[in-house]
Amino acid sequence: MFSLRNFAYKYQWFYNTVSGLSTLTVGGEKRFRSLALEGLEINQNTKILDLCCGSGQTTKFLLNFSPEVTGLDASFNALERAKTNAPQASYIEGLAEEMPIENNQFDLVYSSVAMHEMTTQQLTDIFTEVYRILKPNGIFTLIDLHQPTNPLFIPPIMVFLSLFETETAWNFLKFDVIDLLKQTGFNIIKYQLYAGGSLQVIQCQK
């Protein structure tokens, strides 16, 4: 099947264009990145981890809330771009499912449309790791894909997944993220759907 996935990752301008267009359903990129933070208390001392930070677009956004932002990603090349996009942040190269981070280090872990890239086993391991590195009462917040509840949004997300995503994304639409988070030990404090149900925001607490 034809895919634009590799092209999007190779050419940052194309990735940014697609990313920007896809956020229009919720009012634009700024609001998209804000959805997972709504209602959370964040100050200048809040230690934030941008999980699977990629090229640092979300990392840069998070710096508006706190200077204590760290980006983690498994890709050296992505981290090099992130350091250019958001040089004020700190960065760690490592796998989300085996983070080179000590226990109880962060107040907030943020994941922006990254978990749908993972297999079920990876999700299990990642949520366990997030729980481990969060401080007591720390927050894990994520925004990611969801099976649309409005039929009008089904064709767009099907086209998007066909062109840009792999099998893990299709599986993620059917996956019960809430249940796995609860199994890991998290308490769910917010669960809300946006864009005709094609996006889900989950906030949970250690």
N, C-alpha and C positions, 0 to 999 in steps of 0.2 A: 504494500500500500504506500502511495506517495506520502511523504512526510516533510514538513518544513522545520522539524525539531532541530536538526543539526545546523541548519542555516541560521536559525534564530539564535542559537548559542554562539555561533561563530561571529555573527555580525551584531554588535550591541545596539546599533541604531534600529535594526529591524525588530529585535526583541523589545526594545523600549516602545516602539510604535505599537506593536501588538498588545503589549501590556497596558499601555495607555488607553487604547481603544476598548479593551475588555473591561476597564473600570468605569466606563461611561454609564453602565446600567445602574450603578449606585451613586452617581454624581461626580465621578472623576477620581483621579489617582489619590489626591489628598484625603478625600473622604474614605476611599477604599482602605487606605493604610490606617485610618483612624478608627475604623469600626471595631477592631479587636481590642482597642484601648479604652473604649467608652465606659465610663463609670469607675475606672481604676484610679487609685491614688498614686501618682507618680511625682517625685520631687527630684531635686538636684543630687540627692544621695542614693537614689534608686539604682541598683546595679542590674542592668538589663543584658540579656543574651539574645542576640538575633540568630536564631537557630537556622542553619542552612542559608546563610546570608547571601550566597551568590555574589553578584557584582556590587552589592552594597547600597542598592536603592532604598531599601527599608532601613538599613543601618543609618543612612544619612537622615532619614525622617525621624528615627528614634532619638537622635542627638538633639532634636528640638525639645525633648522632654527631660533628658538627663545627659550629663557629660560622661556618665559611667556606662558606656555601651561597648559591648564586645561582640564581634561577629565570628561565628564558627562555620566553616565549610570544609568539605573534603577536597575541593579543587584548588590547587595552587594558583592556577591561572585566574580563577574567579576572585580569589583573595587579592591578587595583585591589582585587579580592576577595582575591587572594593576599596583598597587603600588609596586609590586615586579619587574615587567618588566621595569617600568619607574618611579623610586622613586623620580626623580627630579621634576616631574609635580605635580600640585594640582588636587584634585578630588572632584566632587560633585555627591552625589547620588540623582537622581531625574528623572522624566519622561521628555522625549524630548518635549512632547506636553504641558507640564506645568512646565517649568524650574524655579527652585528657584534661579533666577538670576535677578538682577535689570536691568532696561533699559540701553541701550547704553554702554555696558561694553566691547565688544570685537571688534577687528579690522577684525578678520577673523574667520569664522566658517567652519569647515571641516567635511564632512561626507563621510565615506568610506564603500561602499556596505552595508548600514544599512537601507536606505529608503524603499527598497523592502520588508522589514519586516512589513511595516505599512499598515493599511487600508487607504482608501481614506480620511476618516474623520481625521484620525491621521495625515496624510500628510498635510491636510489643517491647522490643529492646530499647527503642528511643524513648517511649513514655516512661519506662523504668529509669533510664538515665536522667531524664528531665526531673523526675521526682527526687532522684538522688542529689542532684546539684542545686536544687532549690533550697533556700533557707526555710525553716519552719514557717508555715502560713504563706509561703511564697506562691506566686500566681503563674500558671501556664496559660497563655492565651494564643489562640490560633484562628486563622481564617483560611478556608480551603473550599474545594469543590463539594457539591452535594447534588444528589439526584433532584432535578427540578420538580417542584410541586405544581407549577403553572405550565400547562402543555405548550404554551407559546415559547417557552425558553428551552424546550427539549431540542429542537433542530439546531439552534446556535451552539449549544454545548456539545452536541454530537459532532458537528463539523469541527469545532475547536479541538476536541479530543482526537479526532481522526487525523488532523493535520499536524498536531504538535505533541501529542502525548503517547505513552506506551500502555501496555496492558494493565500496569499497576493503577493508572488513573481510572480506567473502566471498572476495575475491581473496587476501588475506593468509593465509588458512587453507591455501591451496595453494602459498604462496610459500616458497622455500628461503632463509630468512634467513641461515642459517649460510654457505651458498655465497657470498652477496653480501658478507658480512663478511670472508670469506677473500679474495675478489677485491679488496676495499678495502685489504687489507694486515694485517688483524687476525689475531692468534693466538687460537684458541678455547681457553679454560681451563676452562670449565664449560658443560655443556648438560644440562638436566634438565626433565622434564615433571611436572606436578602436576594434580590434579583430573581424574583419568581422561584425562590427555593434553590437556585443553582449555586449559591454560596452559603456556607455555614460559618458562624462565629461561635466559638466555645471558649469560655473562661472557666478555669477550675483552680482549686486551691489545694495545696499540700497540707 
